[in-house]
Amino acid sequence: MADATTDGTVYIPMEERTSDKVATIYFTRDLSPKGMEKVYERVNGKIGQDKVAIKLHTGEPHGPNIIPSAWIKQFREDEVPNADIIETNTFYAGDRYTTEQHRKTLAINGWDFCPVVITDEFGTAKLPVPGAKWIPEITVGKEMLNYDNLVVLTHFKGHPQGGFGGSNKNIGIGCADGRIGKRDIHSGTTGQQWGVMTEELMERITESTKGTITYFGEHVTYVNVMRNMSVDCDCLGVNAAPVVTPNVGVLASTDICAIDTACVDMVWAMKPEFNHDLKERIQSRHGLRQLTYMQELGMGTMRYRILDVDNGDAEITPADAVSEVVPFEG
């Protein structure tokens, strides 16, 4: 039998997780800009007001499931009014492959209320990855290094190759530049565009993330929005599979491993008729290796406590968080 700590198909329940650390996660059922702000304000103590980058997935043209641009506009105005949104070009040919194409897509999707910096537009930079076995230096868009603070706003959902896309995917793939960094993740030494899959892919994504969050140090924080969760990534745009997983809420933490783990745990805690498709996507792609490898690389812990900001910071379980979810209605 494969080792459960490295097998990306094996779900490890909380009582079997090995870590001395326990992270704190703040949770609200309020799916709105104000909901995002409520939990963000509990974790933003190390985020300054200058040189702030907001990393999110701005989506393919007319993508139906991305975090609405109006939500991000209000969040930015209220919390980090001087922040820029940062993105990178894609590894695949399409509407975000070149900077020119990418800017047209940004305009279509409503990302015109603040500067959007495509960080690899003018070149790349290298960042070391301590402890890496695949990518000792990641390649990112060089403009990312102009920022001192990183606010990671993530639409949590499935992913056709990664199983799920949380904060780890948002940074690991989303901050890697479109030609070199993403090639190192997806192709490795195979010579094929999508030559790396399953556990190795999860590990390469995670190493890429580690390079970026090591660079920002304490000045990075994470907000995951569990809304419109297709089994597909926002990179599929209008072609993403229909959403069948219920909406849940918004989570925030300073621990990237804990926040992605909590989102997965909330999916697992749902009734089978609600979670079947997303669970199948995560396990069939070996996506759970993202979580164990983050902990293995010292990026955080899979053990945490959830504080319910809707109810006086009462400590709750993932099952409590999803106990009243209703079937998704598009």
C-alpha positions as CSV (number, residue, x, y, z in Angstrom):
1,M,0.0,0.0,0.0
2,A,1.3,3.5,-0.8
3,D,2.2,5.8,2.0
4,A,-0.9,7.9,2.8
5,T,1.3,10.9,3.4
6,T,2.5,10.9,-0.2
7,D,-0.4,9.3,-2.1
8,G,-2.5,12.0,-3.5
9,T,-5.6,9.9,-3.7
10,V,-5.7,9.2,0.1
11,Y,-7.8,11.5,2.3
12,I,-6.2,11.8,5.8
13,P,-8.8,12.6,8.6
14,M,-7.9,15.2,11.2
15,E,-7.2,12.7,13.9
16,E,-4.5,11.0,11.8
17,R,-2.6,14.1,10.8
18,T,0.8,14.5,12.2
19,S,1.8,18.1,13.1
20,D,2.5,19.8,16.4
21,K,1.2,23.1,15.0
22,V,-2.5,24.2,14.9
23,A,-3.4,27.1,12.6
24,T,-6.3,29.4,13.0
25,I,-8.9,29.9,10.2
26,Y,-11.6,32.5,10.2
27,F,-14.9,31.6,8.5
28,T,-18.1,33.3,7.4
29,R,-21.0,32.2,5.4
30,D,-21.4,35.8,4.1
31,L,-20.5,35.5,0.4
32,S,-20.1,39.1,-0.4
33,P,-17.4,41.8,-0.4
34,K,-18.2,42.5,3.3
35,G,-17.9,38.8,4.1
36,M,-14.4,38.8,2.5
37,E,-13.5,41.9,4.5
38,K,-14.7,40.5,7.8
39,V,-12.4,37.5,7.7
40,Y,-9.5,39.4,5.9
41,E,-9.4,41.9,8.8
42,R,-8.6,39.1,11.2
43,V,-5.5,38.0,9.3
44,N,-4.1,41.2,7.8
45,G,-1.8,42.4,10.7
46,K,1.4,42.1,8.6
47,I,0.0,43.6,5.4
48,G,1.1,47.2,4.8
49,Q,-0.8,49.8,2.8
50,D,2.0,50.4,0.2
51,K,3.5,48.1,-2.4
52,V,0.6,45.6,-2.0
53,A,-0.2,43.1,-4.7
54,I,-3.5,41.3,-4.9
55,K,-3.2,37.9,-6.6
56,L,-6.3,36.4,-8.0
57,H,-7.6,34.5,-11.0
58,T,-9.1,37.2,-13.4
59,G,-10.4,34.4,-15.7
60,E,-11.0,33.7,-19.3
61,P,-13.5,35.9,-21.2
62,H,-17.0,36.0,-19.7
63,G,-16.0,33.3,-17.2
64,P,-19.1,32.6,-15.1
65,N,-17.5,31.4,-11.9
66,I,-14.7,33.9,-11.0
67,I,-14.9,36.1,-8.0
68,P,-17.0,39.0,-9.3
69,S,-14.9,42.0,-10.2
70,A,-17.3,44.2,-8.3
71,W,-16.5,42.3,-5.1
72,I,-12.8,42.8,-5.6
73,K,-13.3,46.5,-6.4
74,Q,-15.2,47.1,-3.1
75,F,-12.7,44.9,-1.2
76,R,-9.8,46.9,-2.5
77,E,-11.4,50.3,-1.8
78,D,-12.1,49.3,1.7
79,E,-9.0,47.4,2.7
80,V,-6.0,48.0,0.4
81,P,-6.8,51.1,-1.7
82,N,-3.3,51.4,-3.1
83,A,-3.0,47.8,-4.2
84,D,-2.5,46.5,-7.7
85,I,-3.9,43.3,-9.1
86,I,-1.1,41.0,-10.4
87,E,-1.4,38.2,-13.0
88,T,0.8,36.3,-15.5
89,N,0.3,35.2,-19.0
90,T,-0.8,31.6,-19.7
91,F,1.2,28.6,-20.8
92,Y,-1.5,27.5,-23.2
93,A,-2.5,29.4,-26.4
94,G,-5.7,31.3,-25.9
95,D,-7.1,34.7,-24.7
96,R,-4.4,35.3,-22.1
97,Y,-1.4,33.9,-23.9
98,T,0.1,37.2,-24.9
99,T,0.0,40.5,-22.9
100,E,-2.1,42.1,-25.7
101,Q,-4.6,39.2,-25.6
102,H,-4.6,39.2,-21.8
103,R,-5.4,42.9,-21.6
104,K,-8.4,42.5,-23.9
105,T,-9.7,39.7,-21.6
106,L,-9.1,41.8,-18.5
107,A,-11.3,44.6,-20.0
108,I,-14.0,42.1,-21.0
109,N,-14.2,40.7,-17.4
110,G,-14.3,44.2,-15.7
111,W,-10.8,44.4,-14.3
112,D,-10.5,48.1,-15.2
113,F,-11.0,49.8,-11.8
114,C,-7.3,49.7,-10.7
115,P,-3.9,48.8,-12.2
116,V,-3.5,45.2,-13.3
117,V,0.2,44.3,-13.6
118,I,1.0,41.4,-15.9
119,T,4.2,40.6,-14.0
120,D,5.9,38.7,-16.9
121,E,5.2,41.4,-19.5
122,F,8.8,42.7,-19.3
123,G,10.7,39.7,-18.3
124,T,11.3,37.2,-15.5
125,A,13.1,36.7,-12.2
126,K,14.4,33.7,-10.3
127,L,13.5,32.9,-6.7
128,P,15.1,30.1,-4.6
129,V,12.9,27.2,-3.3
130,P,14.4,25.9,0.0
131,G,14.1,22.1,0.2
132,A,12.8,21.6,-3.3
133,K,13.4,18.3,-5.1
134,W,12.1,19.3,-8.5
135,I,12.5,23.1,-9.0
136,P,15.3,24.6,-6.9
137,E,14.6,28.0,-8.5
138,I,11.2,29.1,-9.7
139,T,10.8,31.6,-12.5
140,V,8.2,34.4,-11.9
141,G,7.3,37.6,-13.6
142,K,9.9,40.1,-12.5
143,E,7.4,42.8,-11.8
144,M,6.2,40.8,-8.8
145,L,9.4,41.7,-7.0
146,N,8.2,45.4,-6.9
147,Y,5.8,44.5,-4.1
148,D,6.4,44.0,-0.4
149,N,2.9,42.5,0.5
150,L,0.8,39.8,-1.1
151,V,-2.9,39.4,-0.5
152,V,-4.0,36.1,-2.1
153,L,-7.7,36.1,-3.0
154,T,-8.6,32.7,-4.3
155,H,-11.7,31.3,-5.9
156,F,-11.6,27.7,-4.5
157,K,-12.8,25.2,-7.1
158,G,-11.8,22.0,-8.9
159,H,-9.0,21.8,-11.4
160,P,-8.7,19.6,-14.5
161,Q,-5.1,18.6,-13.6
162,G,-4.5,19.7,-10.0
163,G,-7.7,18.2,-8.7
164,F,-8.5,21.4,-6.9
165,G,-7.4,25.0,-7.2
166,G,-6.9,26.8,-3.8
167,S,-4.4,29.3,-2.6
168,N,-1.5,26.9,-3.5
169,K,-2.6,26.7,-7.1
170,N,-3.4,30.4,-7.3
171,I,0.2,31.2,-6.4
172,G,2.2,28.2,-7.7
173,I,0.8,28.4,-11.2
174,G,-0.5,31.9,-11.1
175,C,2.7,33.6,-10.2
176,A,5.0,31.5,-12.4
177,D,5.6,33.3,-15.7
178,G,3.9,32.0,-18.8
179,R,6.8,30.6,-20.7
180,I,9.5,29.3,-18.3
181,G,7.9,29.0,-14.8
182,K,4.8,27.3,-16.0
183,R,6.8,25.0,-18.3
184,D,8.9,23.9,-15.4
185,I,5.7,22.9,-13.5
186,H,3.7,21.3,-16.3
187,S,6.4,19.9,-18.6
188,G,9.4,19.2,-16.3
189,T,11.9,17.2,-18.3
190,T,9.3,15.4,-20.4
191,G,9.4,17.6,-23.5
192,Q,5.6,17.6,-23.5
193,Q,3.4,20.6,-22.7
194,W,1.3,18.7,-20.1
195,G,3.8,15.9,-19.5
196,V,3.8,16.1,-15.7
197,M,0.7,14.7,-13.8
198,T,-0.5,13.3,-10.5
199,E,1.9,13.5,-7.4
200,E,4.8,15.1,-9.3
201,L,2.6,17.9,-10.6
202,M,1.2,18.6,-7.1
203,E,4.8,18.8,-5.8
204,R,6.0,21.1,-8.6
205,I,3.0,23.4,-8.0
206,T,3.8,23.5,-4.3
207,E,7.5,24.2,-4.8
208,S,6.6,27.1,-7.0
209,T,4.3,28.4,-4.3
210,K,7.0,28.0,-1.7
211,G,9.4,30.2,-3.7
212,T,6.9,33.0,-3.8
213,I,5.7,32.9,-0.2
214,T,9.3,32.6,1.1
215,Y,10.0,35.8,-0.8
216,F,7.1,37.7,0.9
217,G,7.7,36.1,4.3
218,E,5.2,37.3,6.9
219,H,3.7,39.8,4.5
220,V,1.3,37.4,2.8
221,T,-2.2,36.3,3.7
222,Y,-4.9,34.1,2.2
223,V,-8.6,34.4,1.6
224,N,-10.4,31.5,-0.1
225,V,-13.9,32.0,-1.5
226,M,-16.0,28.8,-1.7
227,R,-18.5,29.9,-4.3
228,N,-19.5,28.6,-7.8
229,M,-17.2,25.6,-7.4
230,S,-17.1,23.8,-10.7
231,V,-14.8,20.8,-11.0
232,D,-13.0,22.8,-13.6
233,C,-10.7,25.8,-13.1
234,D,-11.6,29.3,-14.2
235,C,-9.0,28.9,-17.0
236,L,-11.8,27.0,-18.8
237,G,-14.1,30.0,-18.7
238,V,-17.5,29.4,-20.3
239,N,-16.5,25.8,-21.0
240,A,-16.2,24.8,-17.4
241,A,-18.4,22.0,-16.2
242,P,-21.7,23.1,-14.6
243,V,-21.5,23.8,-10.9
244,V,-23.2,21.1,-8.7
245,T,-21.3,21.7,-5.4
246,P,-23.1,24.0,-2.9
247,N,-21.8,27.4,-2.0
248,V,-20.2,27.5,1.4
249,G,-18.6,30.8,2.5
250,V,-15.3,32.6,2.9
251,L,-12.2,31.5,4.8
252,A,-9.1,33.5,5.8
253,S,-5.8,32.5,7.4
254,T,-2.1,33.3,7.4
255,D,-1.4,29.5,6.9
256,I,-1.7,28.4,3.3
257,C,-1.6,24.7,4.1
258,A,-4.3,25.0,6.7
259,I,-6.7,27.1,4.6
260,D,-6.5,24.8,1.5
261,T,-6.9,21.8,3.8
262,A,-9.9,23.3,5.5
263,C,-11.6,23.9,2.2
264,V,-11.0,20.3,1.2
265,D,-12.3,19.1,4.5
266,M,-15.5,21.1,4.1
267,V,-16.0,19.4,0.7
268,W,-15.5,16.0,2.3
269,A,-17.9,16.9,5.1
270,M,-20.8,17.5,2.7
271,K,-23.5,15.0,1.9
272,P,-22.6,12.6,-0.9
273,E,-25.1,14.1,-3.3
274,F,-23.4,17.5,-2.8
275,N,-19.7,16.5,-2.9
276,H,-19.5,13.5,-5.2
277,D,-18.2,15.3,-8.3
278,L,-15.6,17.5,-6.6
279,K,-14.3,14.7,-4.4
280,E,-13.9,12.5,-7.5
281,R,-12.1,15.3,-9.4
282,I,-9.7,15.8,-6.5
283,Q,-8.9,12.1,-5.9
284,S,-8.7,11.1,-9.5
285,R,-6.0,13.8,-10.1
286,H,-4.1,12.9,-6.9
287,G,-4.7,16.4,-5.7
288,L,-4.5,15.7,-2.0
289,R,-0.7,15.5,-2.4
290,Q,-0.8,19.3,-2.5
291,L,-1.8,19.4,1.1
292,T,0.7,16.8,2.5
293,Y,3.6,18.3,0.5
294,M,2.9,21.8,1.8
295,Q,3.2,20.5,5.3
296,E,6.3,18.4,4.4
297,L,8.0,21.5,3.0
298,G,7.3,23.5,6.2
299,M,4.7,25.8,4.5
300,G,2.1,25.3,7.2
301,T,0.0,22.7,8.9
302,M,-2.9,20.4,8.0
303,R,-4.2,20.8,11.6
304,Y,-6.2,23.9,12.4
305,R,-9.2,25.3,14.3
306,I,-12.0,27.2,12.6
307,L,-13.5,30.3,14.3
308,D,-17.0,31.2,13.1
309,V,-17.0,35.0,12.8
310,D,-20.8,34.9,12.2
311,N,-21.3,33.5,15.7
312,G,-18.8,35.3,18.1
313,D,-15.8,33.3,17.0
314,A,-17.2,30.0,18.2
315,E,-15.0,27.1,17.3
316,I,-16.6,24.9,14.7
317,T,-15.8,21.8,12.6
318,P,-15.9,21.6,8.8
319,A,-19.1,19.6,9.2
320,D,-20.6,22.5,11.2
321,A,-19.6,24.9,8.5
322,V,-21.4,23.0,5.8
323,S,-24.3,21.7,7.8
324,E,-26.8,24.1,6.3
325,V,-25.6,24.3,2.7
326,V,-28.3,24.1,0.1
327,P,-28.2,22.8,-3.5
328,F,-26.4,25.1,-5.9
329,E,-28.6,27.4,-8.0
330,G,-26.8,29.2,-10.9
